């Protein structure tokens, strides 16, 4: 037959099936007319080739898609395109085995190199000259396996599957190694070479390590960190089992893994430490471990770093790179607090040794100063006035790079929050976040989200803080971080009274290998949950237990976590006023010594809440004055609410001003439950004025507010009244202000609105739309 067609003057070749022809064949297979989108997906995936189309329809039927139900158009196309065709693959493999050697070699080369490869490279891999390659390509086209076009390309992925199945394991290994060598020597992109080497693990020649390292660098530049790690793991196959070349690869691999698997990074660096010959080389590897991970890492790793620091020597006696490495090791060891309780207060003394203006020109110098500032802040060995200027200088010297999360710099966020110095850190973190997103580095994105969460909580922006915490959790931070490093997320759960978030945090893995004397955030979460269910004695014990652990660890600063204020409130609710006053007096004394307005104002508020009469009102006024202009709006709202309630009970007219301030500030902060409390007090204050206030609403405001009070959503109101949603929002905002309401849910508490004749609603089950909620899903108590 081939001889006859070769002598023919003209050969007529069948073209692909048309859309109508494809539809007819699909309908015959299904037993009914098919959806046009399904037909299109089948035709695009098979190129209209009857053989491939028939095999595809049979495979779809075997896979349970015989009725053409594959979801959306995109899902249909993806399912049909990715479908494997085992029966056809075997048929094609048999056909290929009967072909001459050059045809089989060309098919192997195309299967290995893929579509779009330079024809000259394909020919070299197949071992064919130009004439032989053209003849072999004609043979594949006669079989209907090559698509038309200047570059050789299989018509369907089933052909490539068949070619790969036809190769023996030695053939498969040989052709991939040869392809890698040709690509490497020909100056092709390094990742193309690496892809071939990944398929040929037995090749461990010296040149492969160089090629795979180059591929890893290229993958890193495009943000493909996991691809880079795969290349480096493959390179380890060609390294010596215990030599410095293996150690260098392990360090490179760990550096890449920090972007998506920090625990693996620590493990590989600890392996490298055993293989590197010199102290300087080991130190260079050890400083790749982020301080936060070293502190929570296995004790043997911490011990190894401690011995290495002793071997390297004191930073003051070293110069150049060795001094930088020694400073980096000191920063990590001080943060890990390997000396146990009593180590933090020494940070202030070490900081003073560096002089009034410590050098900040290098990354290691900034790391050490940051760790020392953090230790002095936690232990309250210095005042906020002493700490804040130096912390600001560190931030000015540090570029807003995503890589800062692998250093001690995240501790600087804690320091700036404790000193109420938040002006610059917010924009700095936003820049770092955008750069992390551009790199597609998961771990830096997650850690920066936690840093931003902490800043937002410190500003009292609870809704924004919850969104940032959700971002960190969605990025998988809980898969590798300890709760200690997720303190900001814990604070969100406590501040927002979010039972769901608290349950999620309690379900995460334990604290890890952290040192036992450090307080556990689990205690704070458990205490909050106990208080929410009304078990005050248990809640108090959890908070006191956390406080005792904090004292043992020298965490003395009330700006870090105001556990005494929380415990004092519980003591007071249990009738233990003496203990409550003792705790809050100590809280106030420490806050005053530290000197940050938020901590002082908070302590003044708690003292005022525990103190009856005019003295209590005076303390609350002092709290309001202290917090005026402070960075934390939520603390201002709490103080305004307590002061307004105290003045309301005293019958003073200024109560309304403070309650309005509390309501407005709480809404800005994203704390609608606090705003509702102020709103209830304002309505109590208004009393008989409510009917007159409703009468003061405009006709449009009354109609919109009446519909909303009956449960209609903004969209439904807009449709009934034939106005825009923006107009509805505007009328509701005016109504809230005039009625002293915190939000939509309180409209139903105004009887005159429910009785409003213009508030008739069309029949149907109205309910508040999710977007119109003004209270959190889980309020707590």
Secondary structure in CASP SS format (residue, H / E / C, confidence):
PFRMAT SS
TARGET T0000
AUTHOR 0000-0000-0000
METHOD secondary structure of the structure
MODEL  1
X C 1.00
X H 1.00
X H 1.00
X H 1.00
X H 1.00
X H 1.00
X H 1.00
X C 1.00
X C 1.00
X C 1.00
X C 1.00
X C 1.00
X C 1.00
X C 1.00
X C 1.00
X C 1.00
X C 1.00
X C 1.00
X H 1.00
X H 1.00
X H 1.00
X H 1.00
X H 1.00
X H 1.00
X H 1.00
X H 1.00
X H 1.00
X H 1.00
X H 1.00
X H 1.00
X C 1.00
X C 1.00
X C 1.00
X C 1.00
X C 1.00
X H 1.00
X H 1.00
X H 1.00
X H 1.00
X H 1.00
X H 1.00
X H 1.00
X H 1.00
X H 1.00
X H 1.00
X H 1.00
X C 1.00
X C 1.00
X C 1.00
X H 1.00
X H 1.00
X H 1.00
X H 1.00
X H 1.00
X H 1.00
X H 1.00
X H 1.00
X H 1.00
X H 1.00
X H 1.00
X H 1.00
X H 1.00
X C 1.00
X C 1.00
X C 1.00
X C 1.00
X C 1.00
X C 1.00
X C 1.00
X C 1.00
X C 1.00
X C 1.00
X H 1.00
X H 1.00
X H 1.00
X H 1.00
X H 1.00
X H 1.00
X H 1.00
X H 1.00
X H 1.00
X H 1.00
X C 1.00
X C 1.00
X C 1.00
X H 1.00
X H 1.00
X H 1.00
X H 1.00
X H 1.00
X H 1.00
X H 1.00
X H 1.00
X H 1.00
X H 1.00
X H 1.00
X H 1.00
X C 1.00
X C 1.00
X C 1.00
X H 1.00
X H 1.00
X H 1.00
X H 1.00
X H 1.00
X H 1.00
X H 1.00
X H 1.00
X H 1.00
X H 1.00
X H 1.00
X H 1.00
X H 1.00
X C 1.00
X C 1.00
X C 1.00
X C 1.00
X C 1.00
X H 1.00
X H 1.00
X H 1.00
X H 1.00
X H 1.00
X H 1.00
X H 1.00
X H 1.00
X C 1.00
X C 1.00
X C 1.00
X H 1.00
X H 1.00
X H 1.00
X H 1.00
X H 1.00
X H 1.00
X H 1.00
X H 1.00
X H 1.00
X H 1.00
X H 1.00
X H 1.00
X H 1.00
X C 1.00
X C 1.00
X C 1.00
X E 1.00
X C 1.00
X C 1.00
X C 1.00
X C 1.00
X C 1.00
X C 1.00
X C 1.00
X E 1.00
X C 1.00
X C 1.00
X H 1.00
X H 1.00
X H 1.00
X H 1.00
X H 1.00
X H 1.00
X H 1.00
X H 1.00
X H 1.00
X H 1.00
X C 1.00
X C 1.00
X H 1.00
X H 1.00
X H 1.00
X H 1.00
X H 1.00
X H 1.00
X H 1.00
X H 1.00
X H 1.00
X H 1.00
X H 1.00
X H 1.00
X H 1.00
X H 1.00
X H 1.00
X H 1.00
X H 1.00
X C 1.00
X C 1.00
X C 1.00
X C 1.00
X H 1.00
X H 1.00
X H 1.00
X H 1.00
X H 1.00
X H 1.00
X H 1.00
X H 1.00
X H 1.00
X C 1.00
X C 1.00
X C 1.00
X C 1.00
X C 1.00
X C 1.00
X C 1.00
X H 1.00
X H 1.00
X H 1.00
X H 1.00
X H 1.00
X H 1.00
X H 1.00
X H 1.00
X H 1.00
X H 1.00
X H 1.00
X H 1.00
X H 1.00
X H 1.00
X H 1.00
X H 1.00
X C 1.00
X C 1.00
X C 1.00
X H 1.00
X H 1.00
X H 1.00
X H 1.00
X H 1.00
X H 1.00
X H 1.00
X H 1.00
X H 1.00
X H 1.00
X H 1.00
X H 1.00
X C 1.00
X C 1.00
X C 1.00
X C 1.00
X C 1.00
X C 1.00
X C 1.00
X H 1.00
X H 1.00
X H 1.00
X H 1.00
X H 1.00
X H 1.00
X H 1.00
X H 1.00
X H 1.00
X H 1.00
X H 1.00
X H 1.00
X H 1.00
X H 1.00
X C 1.00
X C 1.00
X C 1.00
X C 1.00
X H 1.00
X H 1.00
X H 1.00
X H 1.00
X H 1.00
X H 1.00
X H 1.00
X H 1.00
X H 1.00
X H 1.00
X H 1.00
X H 1.00
X C 1.00
X C 1.00
X C 1.00
X C 1.00
X C 1.00
X H 1.00
X H 1.00
X H 1.00
X H 1.00
X H 1.00
X H 1.00
X H 1.00
X H 1.00
X C 1.00
X C 1.00
X C 1.00
X C 1.00
X H 1.00
X H 1.00
X H 1.00
X H 1.00
X H 1.00
X C 1.00
X C 1.00
X C 1.00
X H 1.00
X H 1.00
X H 1.00
X H 1.00
X H 1.00
X H 1.00
X H 1.00
X H 1.00
X H 1.00
X H 1.00
X H 1.00
X H 1.00
X H 1.00
X H 1.00
X C 1.00
X C 1.00
X H 1.00
X H 1.00
X H 1.00
X C 1.00
X C 1.00
X H 1.00
X H 1.00
X H 1.00
X H 1.00
X H 1.00
X H 1.00
X H 1.00
X H 1.00
X H 1.00
X H 1.00
X H 1.00
X H 1.00
X H 1.00
X H 1.00
X H 1.00
X H 1.00
X H 1.00
X C 1.00
X C 1.00
X C 1.00
X C 1.00
X C 1.00
X C 1.00
X C 1.00
X C 1.00
X C 1.00
X H 1.00
X H 1.00
X H 1.00
X H 1.00
X H 1.00
X H 1.00
X H 1.00
X H 1.00
X C 1.00
X C 1.00
X C 1.00
X C 1.00
X C 1.00
X C 1.00
X C 1.00
X C 1.00
X C 1.00
X H 1.00
X H 1.00
X H 1.00
X H 1.00
X H 1.00
X H 1.00
X H 1.00
X H 1.00
X H 1.00
X H 1.00
X H 1.00
X H 1.00
X H 1.00
X H 1.00
X H 1.00
X H 1.00
X H 1.00
X C 1.00
X C 1.00
X C 1.00
X C 1.00
X H 1.00
X H 1.00
X H 1.00
X H 1.00
X H 1.00
X H 1.00
X H 1.00
X H 1.00
X H 1.00
X H 1.00
X H 1.00
X H 1.00
X H 1.00
X H 1.00
X C 1.00
X C 1.00
X C 1.00
X C 1.00
X H 1.00
X H 1.00
X H 1.00
X H 1.00
X H 1.00
X C 1.00
X C 1.00
X C 1.00
X H 1.00
X H 1.00
X H 1.00
X H 1.00
X H 1.00
X H 1.00
X H 1.00
X H 1.00
X H 1.00
X C 1.00
X C 1.00
X C 1.00
X C 1.00
X C 1.00
X C 1.00
X H 1.00
X H 1.00
X H 1.00
X H 1.00
X H 1.00
X H 1.00
X H 1.00
X H 1.00
X H 1.00
X H 1.00
X H 1.00
X H 1.00
X H 1.00
X H 1.00
X H 1.00
X C 1.00
X C 1.00
X H 1.00
X H 1.00
X H 1.00
X H 1.00
X H 1.00
X H 1.00
X H 1.00
X H 1.00
X H 1.00
X H 1.00
X H 1.00
X H 1.00
X H 1.00
X H 1.00
X H 1.00
X H 1.00
X H 1.00
X C 1.00
X C 1.00
X C 1.00
X H 1.00
X H 1.00
X H 1.00
X H 1.00
X H 1.00
X H 1.00
X H 1.00
X H 1.00
X H 1.00
X H 1.00
X H 1.00
X H 1.00
X H 1.00
X C 1.00
X C 1.00
X H 1.00
X H 1.00
X H 1.00
X C 1.00
X C 1.00
X C 1.00
X H 1.00
X H 1.00
X H 1.00
X H 1.00
X H 1.00
X H 1.00
X H 1.00
X H 1.00
X H 1.00
X H 1.00
X H 1.00
X H 1.00
X H 1.00
X H 1.00
X C 1.00
X C 1.00
X H 1.00
X H 1.00
X H 1.00
X H 1.00
X H 1.00
X H 1.00
X H 1.00
X H 1.00
X H 1.00
X C 1.00
X C 1.00
X C 1.00
X C 1.00
X C 1.00
X C 1.00
X C 1.00
X C 1.00
X C 1.00
X C 1.00
X C 1.00
X C 1.00
X C 1.00
X H 1.00
X H 1.00
X H 1.00
X H 1.00
X H 1.00
X H 1.00
X H 1.00
X H 1.00
X H 1.00
X H 1.00
X H 1.00
X H 1.00
X C 1.00
X C 1.00
X C 1.00
X H 1.00
X H 1.00
X H 1.00
X H 1.00
X H 1.00
X H 1.00
X H 1.00
X H 1.00
X H 1.00
X H 1.00
X H 1.00
X H 1.00
X H 1.00
X H 1.00
X H 1.00
X H 1.00
X H 1.00
X C 1.00
X C 1.00
X C 1.00
X C 1.00
X C 1.00
X C 1.00
X C 1.00
X C 1.00
X C 1.00
X C 1.00
X H 1.00
X H 1.00
X H 1.00
X H 1.00
X H 1.00
X H 1.00
X H 1.00
X H 1.00
X H 1.00
X H 1.00
X H 1.00
X C 1.00
X C 1.00
X C 1.00
X H 1.00
X H 1.00
X H 1.00
X H 1.00
X H 1.00
X H 1.00
X H 1.00
X H 1.00
X H 1.00
X H 1.00
X H 1.00
X H 1.00
X H 1.00
X H 1.00
X H 1.00
X H 1.00
X H 1.00
X H 1.00
X C 1.00
X C 1.00
X H 1.00
X H 1.00
X H 1.00
X H 1.00
X H 1.00
X H 1.00
X H 1.00
X H 1.00
X H 1.00
X H 1.00
X H 1.00
X H 1.00
X H 1.00
X H 1.00
X C 1.00
X C 1.00
X H 1.00
X H 1.00
X H 1.00
X H 1.00
X H 1.00
X H 1.00
X H 1.00
X H 1.00
X H 1.00
X H 1.00
X H 1.00
X H 1.00
X H 1.00
X H 1.00
X H 1.00
X C 1.00
X C 1.00
X C 1.00
X C 1.00
X C 1.00
X H 1.00
X H 1.00
X H 1.00
X H 1.00
X H 1.00
X H 1.00
X H 1.00
X H 1.00
X H 1.00
X H 1.00
X H 1.00
X H 1.00
X H 1.00
X H 1.00
X H 1.00
X H 1.00
X H 1.00
X C 1.00
X C 1.00
X C 1.00
X C 1.00
X C 1.00
X H 1.00
X H 1.00
X H 1.00
X H 1.00
X H 1.00
X H 1.00
X H 1.00
X H 1.00
X H 1.00
X H 1.00
X H 1.00
X H 1.00
X H 1.00
X H 1.00
X H 1.00
X C 1.00
X C 1.00
X H 1.00
X H 1.00
X H 1.00
X H 1.00
X H 1.00
X H 1.00
X H 1.00
X H 1.00
X H 1.00
X H 1.00
X H 1.00
X H 1.00
X H 1.00
X H 1.00
X H 1.00
X C 1.00
X C 1.00
X H 1.00
X H 1.00
X H 1.00
X H 1.00
X H 1.00
X H 1.00
X H 1.00
X C 1.00
X C 1.00
X C 1.00
X H 1.00
X H 1.00
X H 1.00
X H 1.00
X H 1.00
X H 1.00
X H 1.00
X H 1.00
X H 1.00
X H 1.00
X H 1.00
X C 1.00
X C 1.00
X C 1.00
X C 1.00
X H 1.00
X H 1.00
X H 1.00
X H 1.00
X H 1.00
X H 1.00
X H 1.00
X H 1.00
X C 1.00
X C 1.00
X C 1.00
X H 1.00
X H 1.00
X H 1.00
X H 1.00
X H 1.00
X H 1.00
X H 1.00
X H 1.00
X H 1.00
X H 1.00
X H 1.00
X H 1.00
X H 1.00
X H 1.00
X H 1.00
X C 1.00
X C 1.00
X C 1.00
X C 1.00
X H 1.00
X H 1.00
X H 1.00
X H 1.00
X H 1.00
X H 1.00
X C 1.00
X H 1.00
X H 1.00
X H 1.00
X H 1.00
X C 1.00
X C 1.00
X H 1.00
X H 1.00
X H 1.00
X C 1.00
X C 1.00
X C 1.00
X C 1.00
X C 1.00
X C 1.00
X C 1.00
X C 1.00
X C 1.00
X C 1.00
X H 1.00
X H 1.00
X H 1.00
X C 1.00
X C 1.00
X C 1.00
X C 1.00
X C 1.00
X C 1.00
X C 1.00
X C 1.00
X C 1.00
END
